[in-house]
Amino acid sequence: MAATAAIIFFLSAMVLSVRAAVVEHTFVVSQVNMTHLCKETLVTVVNGQLPGPAIEVTEGDSVAVLLVNKSPYNITIHWHGVKQWLNCWADGVPMVTQRPILPNHNFTYRFNVVGQEGTLWWHAHVPFLRATLHGAVIIRPRNGAISYPFPKHDMEVPIIIGDWWQLDLPQVDRSMKNGSFDFFASGSTINGKLGDLFNCSGVPEVGYVLDVVPGKTYLLRVINAGLFSEFYLKIAGHKFTVVAADANYVSPYTTDVIAIAPGETVDALVVANATPGRYYMVALPNQAPRPDTQTKEFTTRGMVQYRVNHSSMTNGPAALRSTRGAKDEENDGLSGDVALAPQMPDEHDTMTSFYFHSNLTSLHHLSVPQQVDENLFLVLGLGSICRNGQQSCKRGGNNNESIVVATMNSVAFQHPTANVPLLEAHYYHSGLLDAVQELPDGPPRAFNFTDKALIPFGPKEMRLEPSSKATAMRRFQHGAVVDIVFQSSAILQGDSNPMHLHGHDMFLLAEGLGNYNAAKDVERYNLVNPPVKNTVLVPNLGWAAVRFVANNPGVWFMHCHYEFHLTMGMAAVFIVEDGPTVDTFLPPPPSNFQ
């Protein structure tokens, strides 16, 4: 019997190994001219596309991406949400896990996609360039459509929400680091198209068009690749059934609006069961109400239109090959002449986002660790440091003497200045990390974190402004169970904060508005079926409590996915030590490592 079992196991392993594939891509990063809003703009893209090419794999496959850098910038690519199990070397964070890929140089990323299904994405981890360097990562179940734990769908459609910038993005990054913040996108996009809300000289921009067939079911793989804004997504006359978030299945949740922050992904089913016609798909960015600083926000829209003369269609990834504009679709087998627009939330309605995220639960009961080894209370906000290393300076918006920074526990992240990436220094025990500052367990002082009087510049917030800048890190023993409470603060802002952890997923145990109170809020923790996320949106002037197991050895970035917060320093590094066994050790760098 033992021999028979061994043979069966061996044959099963052979079948799986035969079925697993190596998915290969070549990404050529270059600059091309694109024209929108009557202006030709030089943009940095992959393979001449915006968005860039999708990587489509089956769970268990390996991926090899040759990156050819023909741009004038140093480039790295991060595979957002891919766990990179025992493969931190491919995580793609400049000078944290690797040296950047220099202009006119190549590098091949190799990684396995194991134990994950759903929608993730890839993007440049170069400040602001991820606005144009991004694309979908689609992971299908090993056993095909029969393995999806939700009703069968007829077509899969990536929906990537993003920005259109007419500015020099690297220059925007440099200016923001120097304390200048008057920079905004020129528009918002769905799958790279601005849509007819934008026009130039009276000519509407082309919008994204999704052709649907009555009665068919569509799996929308929604990604927020925007730099600054959470978006509300609606389709007039239709509802979504949310089935996954961040490549983790959730209990099916029916809603007419999806709230999605930068870095997040949402999988949702849409049934084409409306009266045949045209229906706007609208993406509206939200922002915190006053007294928070108000920024230019742009709503965009595409079109869902019924094609009544189609009797069949193709399943699977070929779904999103429709790049036609609304002008091209007129008089082409359509039903209905007037497009119906959805009623959108107010741009200052942040409760819709809070309710959307609070309604998510895992599809399955989970083994959430009960015993916690480490606790962090991380207060997120803005602060200031003195220019030129001065110990004291005028604050309160005095840009000549101080620079506004984004912080966790009053520490803004200083990107490494040594010529050795932190991961190499850690792996080879070079001693470079011995003197690095530890990320504090909590803030330097307690205060009313969500007091709205702290949002504008003034004497009350100025006492809390002074901050430091350091390459803040936190070390965890392998297998440590870590609890983090992310507490938003009102210091110079009342924004939400999408916090992204590389190399791990997090159990989102609870979230709330106002100040976290351990005495009562711990009792609210969902330890049965919490949603599992790689990016957790900390609500406006609220908090989110997460738990994760530090079981993936390496050096991992943890940061806010709002680009201005990341540029300004809302980040830290988590170091996970090696475990006691061979399969819990970080292997050496690959042979092609720069």
N, C-alpha and C positions, 0 to 999 in steps of 0.2 A: 504493500500500500504506500509506503514511504517513497519507494522508487517510482511508482506510478504518479504520485503527487509531484515529485521532482520533475518528471518528464512533462507533465501538464504545465507546470510553472515555466519550465524552459521553453516549451513551444509557445506559450502565451507571451513570454518576453520576446521571442523571435518575431511573433506577429506584430507586437507593438513597435519593435525596433524597425521592422520593415515599413510600417505605416507612417512612422514619424519621418518628417522631411526636413531638409535644410532649405529655408526660404532665403533667397539671395536678392539683394538690391544694390544698385549703385546710385548714390546721392551725389549729384554734382551741384555744389553750392556756387552760385554766380550771381551777378547783378544784371537785371534786365529793366528796360523802361516799360512802365505800364501807365496808361492814361485813364484817369478818372477825374470827374469834376473839372473838366477843361484844363487839366494840368498833367503834364508828363512827369512822372516821378521815377527815380532810379530806386529799385527795391532789390533786396537780397532774398533769393528764393532757391528751392531745390528743384532741379530738373525743369526750370522755367515755369513752374506751376505755383499757384496760390489758390487753395492750400496745396501743400506738397503731397507726394504720392502716399497712398494708404499701404500699410503693411498688413497683409491678411495671412493669418496662420491658423493652424489647428493646435489645440492644447497638446503639449509634448514636443512640438517642433522646435528646431533651432533656427536662429536668425543670424545672417551675416550681412552687414551693410558696409560697403566700401564708400567712405566719404571722401570725395575729391574736392578740395577747397580751392576754387578759382575766384573767391571773393577777396577783397582787400583786408578782411577782418580775421582775427583768431576765432575759431569756431569749436564748439563741442555740442554734441547732441545728447539730450537726456531722454530716456525711454520711460515716460511718466507713468508710474504705477506698476511697471514691470519690477518684480521683486528682486531680480538679479541675485538669486540664491547662490551664495558662495562665489559671487562674481561682481563684487563692488567695483572692480577695475573698469567695468563697462557702463558705469552709472552716468558718466558724462557731465561732471561738474568741474569747471576749470579751476585748477590749483587746489581743489579739494580731493578729487579722485584721479585727475589726469592733467597733464600739460595740454594746453589748447593746441588744436591742429592749425598750424601756421598757414598763411597764404601760400599757394602752390605746393602744398603738401597733402598727403593722403593718410588715411587711417581706416582700419577695418574694425567695426564693432561686432563682437560675437557674443550671443547670449541665448539661453534656453528659456522657453516659455512653458513653465510647468506648474500645474495646480491652479491655473487661472483661466477664467472664461469671461468673455464680455468685451466691453469697449474701454480701451486706454488710448494714449496718444503719445506722439513724440514731438519734441520741440527743442530749439536751440536753448542752451543754458548760458547764453551771452546776453547781457542786459539789453532789453528792448528789442533785440533782433528776433526773439520768438514771435513777435507780431507778424512776421512774414515767413519764418522758418518753422513750420509745424505741419502735422498731418495725423491721420487716424492710425491706431493699432487695433485691429479687429481679431479677436481670439475666439474661434468656434470650438464647440465641444468635440472630443475625440470620436464620439459615436454619431456625429451628424445631428440633423434636426430632431431626431427622436429623443435626444438628451436635453433639449431645452425644457426647463420646468415651467413652461407657460404655453398657452395655445399656439398652434402652428401659425406661422406667418408666411406670406407669399413673396415678400421682397424686403431687403435690408437697405437702409438709406442713411449714410452718415450725414449729420447736420452739424457743421462746424461754424460756430458764431465767433466772429473776430472783429478786428478794427481795420480801418484804412487810414494810414498816416501819410501826410505830404511833407514830413519833416525828415531831417537826417537823424535817424534813431540813435546811433552811437553818440551823437552830439547831445541829444536829449538826456541820455544817461549821464554824461559828464556834467551837464548843467545842473541836473537834479542833485548829484553828489556835492555840488558846490553851493547848494542852497537856493537854486532858482527853480520855480515850480509852475511857471506860466506856459505849460506845453500841453496840448490836447490833440487827440486824434481828429481827423477831418470827417470821419463817418464810421458806421458799423456795417458789418457784412454778414451774409449767410452764404457759406460755401464760396467765399471770395467775391461775391457780388453785392453791390450796395443797394440795389432796388430802387423803385420809382419814387420813393420819398425824397431822393436826392436828384437834383437836376442841374444842368448847366446850360445856360443860354436857352432855357425852355425845353431842353431835351432830357427826358427822364433817364436815369441810369438803368441799365439792364439788371433784372432781378433773377434770383434763383427760381426755377420752376420745377415742381414735382408733379409729374403726370400720374394719376391714379385711375384704377379701374373699379367700378362699383362692386362692392361686396368683398374686395380683397383686403388683406391685413398687412400692414407695413410695420416693420421694426425700425424705429428711428434711433440711431446711435448719436446722441447729442453730446457735443463737446464745446466747452467754453474756452476758446483760445485767446480771448480778449485780455488786454493788459490791466485794465482799471476797473471793470464793472461786472457786477452780477447782473444777469439778464432774466427777464420773464419771457417765456416763450408760449405763444398761443396760436392755435389754428381755428379760425372762425368756423362754427358749426360742428366741431369735432371735439372729442375728449381723448386724453391720453390714459393708458394703463401703464404705470411705471412698474418695471419688472427688475431693474438692476440699477445700481449706482456704483461707480468706480470699480467695475468688473466684479461686483459681488451681487448675488441675487437678493432681491427684497420681496417681502410680501406684496402681491399685486395691489396697487393703489391707484384708484381712478380719480382723475383731476382734470380740470380744463386748463391748468397752467402749470408749467415746469419752471422752477426757480433753480438757476444753475450759476455757480460762482466760478471765477477763473480757476482752472485746474481740475474742476469736477467733470465727470461724465455721467450721463443718465441714459438708460435704455428704456424706451417706451413704445408700446404697441398703439397703433392708430388704425381703426377700421374705417374704410371708405364707405360709410353708410349714410351720408348726407344726400340731399337732392342733388343730382348731377349739376355741376356748375363750377364757379371759380370761388376760391376761398383764400383770403390772405393768411400767410404764416408770418407772424409779427414777433420780433425780438426787441424788447424794451429794456434799456438799462435802468436800474434803480440807484438811488443814492440817499444818504442820510439827510434828513430834513435840517433846516436851520435850527440852531446857530452854526451847524457844520458848514464848512466852506463848500460853496456850490460850484460844480465844474460843468463844462460843456458835455452833455450826454446826447447820443444820437440813436434814435429808434430806426430800425431797418425792417424791411419786409420782403418776403418772396411770395410765391403763389402755389397753392395746391389746386390742380384743375383736373376735372374728370374727363376721361377720354372714352366716350360711349361707344365707339366703333372698334374697340380692341376686344378680341375674344380670348386672348391668351397673353401671357407675359413670362419673362424669364425670372427664375428664382435667384436669390443670392446676391453676390457682391456686385454684379453688373448693374445693380439698381441705380446707383447714383452716377450714371454716365450722362444724365440730362443736364446740359449746360446751356440750353437755349434760353433766350430771354422772352419776356412776355410778347414783344413785337413779333417774334418768329412764330408764335403759337396761334395767332389770330386766324380764324377761318380754317382751322386744321382739325376737324372732327370734334370740336368742343361742344359742350352743352351749357347754355347760360351765357349771358353777355355781361352782367354786372357782377363784379367781385364783392363778396361780403367780407367786411372787416370785423375782427373781434373787439370786444370791449376790454381794454387793457387796464391793469391796476395803475394807480397813480405812481409817478416816479419816486415819490417819497414814502410809498407804502412798503415798509420793511416787514410788517407782520405777515404778509403773504409768504415771504421767504421763510420766516420763522416757523409758520405752520407747515409749510411743505417739508422742510427738513425734519421737523419733529414727528411727522407722520411716517417716516421711513423706519421699518424694522426688518431684520433679517428674515429670509424665507424659512430658514431652519433654526431649530434650537441649537445653540452653540455651547461649546465648552469654554466658557469665560473663566480664566483663572481667578480664584477667590482670594488667594494670599498675595498681597502686594509687597514688593521689596523696596521700591523707591517712589517718592512723591515729589512732584514739582508743581509749584503754583506760579504760572508765568503771566505776568501783567503786560499786556500789549498796548502800546501807545506811541506817542511822539515825545521828543525831548529836544535838547540842544547841547552842542559841544562848542567850546570856544575855538575860534580860528587860530591857526599857527601854534597850536599846543599851549596856549595861554591857560593859566589856572583859573582866572576870573575874567568875566566879560559882561557886557550888557546883553540882556536876553529880551524876551518879549517881542521877537520879530526883528531885532536889530541885525540885519543881514551883514552889516559891515564888521561886526565883532563875533557873531555866533552863527552856527549852521544848524538847521533843523535836521534831526535824525529820527529814524524809527527804531524802536527798542523793544526788548523783552527784559523785564526787570531792570529797566534803566540802562541796559547795555546794548549798544549798536554794534553789529557785526563788522569787524575789520577783515576784509579779504586778505588771505595770506600774501605776504610780501617776499617770502623766501622763494628760491628757485626750485624747491622740491615740493610736490603736492603733499598734502597732509596724509593721504593714504600711504604713500611710499614711506614717509617719515615714521608712520605708525608701524608699518609692516617690518621695516628694517631696524626698528628701535634706535633711530638715529639720535635721539635725545632732543630733537627739535621741538617736540610737544611738551617737554617737561615743565617749561615755564609758562605754558599757555593758561590764560585765565579760565577758571571754571564758571560755567553758567550758574548763577545763584539759584538756590531753592525757591526763593521768593523775592518780592520787591524790597528795596532798601528801607521803605517805610510804608506803613498802612495809611490809607486815606479812603475817602468815599470815591471809589474808582469810577463810578458812573454819574458823578455830579456834572450836570450839563454846564454849570458855570465855569468849568475848566476848559471848555472847548475854545472860546475866543482867547486871544492874547490878553493878558491882564495880570494884576498882582497876585491873584489867587493861584493861577497855574504856574506863574514864574517861579514859585518856590519849589515846584516839582519838576521843572524843566531840566536842571543839570543832569547830564548823563555822561557815560564814558563810552569809549570805543575800543573793542578788543576782539580777537579771534576766539569768541566764547565757545567752550566745549563742555561736554558732559560724558563721562565714561560709565559704561554699564557692564557688569559681569554678564557672561553669556547665560542666557536663560532668565535674566532678571525680569520680573513683572513690574512695569512702570505705569504709574498713574500720573497724568498731567491734567491740571485744570488750566485752560486758557481763559483768562479774564480780560475782556476788552476794557479799555479805560477811555475816559473823555479828555485826556490831555491833548489838546489841540486838534481833536478829531472825535467823531462819534461813529466811525465806520465799522462795518463788519470786517472780519479778517479770515480769509481761507487759508488755513495752516496745512502745509503739505509735508509729509514725512517720507523720505526716500527709503527704499529697501524694506519697508514694513507696512502692513495694514494696521489700522487702529479700530478698536471697539469704541463706538460713540455711545457712552453710557447714559448721558443726559445732557441737556442744555437748558438754559433759562435766561431770563431777562434780569437786569439789575446786577447786584453784587452776589457772588457765590457765597453761600452759607453752609459750611460743611455739616453743621449740627442738624440741618433739615434736608439738605440737598442730596446727601449720600443715600438717604432712604428712597430717593427717586431713581436710583441707578437701575437700569435695565440689564440684569445679569443673565437673562434667558435668551433673548433674540435681538440684541442691539444691532443696528446697521454696522457694517464693516467698511471702512473708508480709508483711502490714502490721503484725501484732502477733506478736512473738516472745517465747515464754515462756522466761525465764532460769531454769533449774532451781534447786531448793532447794540452797543452798550449792554452786553450780556456776557454769557460764559458758556463754555462747552467742556465737559469732562470726558477724557478718553483713557483707554488702557491698552497697552501693547506689550508684547513679549519680545525682548531684545535677544533674538535668537539667530540673527543673520550677521556674522562677523564682518567688520569693516568700518569704514568712516562714512557716515551718512549725513546728508544735509537736511535740515528742518527749517522751513521758512514760510513766510506769508507769500501767497501767489499773486497778490497785487504787485505789479512791477515796480511802482514807485515805493512801496514799503520795502521790497527786497533791495532795491538800489540804495535806499536810505538806511538799511541795516537791520530789518526785522528778520533775523536769521541766527542760527547756531549750528554747531556740528555735534552729532551724537556718535561716540565711538563705542562699538560693541566688541568686547574682547573675544578671543578664541575660546571655544569650548574644550572639554577634556578628551574628545575622541577625534579620530581622523576626519569624520564627516561633519565636524563642527569647527574645523580650522579653515581660515581663509587661504586658498591656494596662492602660489606665487603669481606675479603678473604674467600675462600671456607673452609669447615670444615677440610679438610685434609691438609691444608697449613702448611708447616713446620715452 
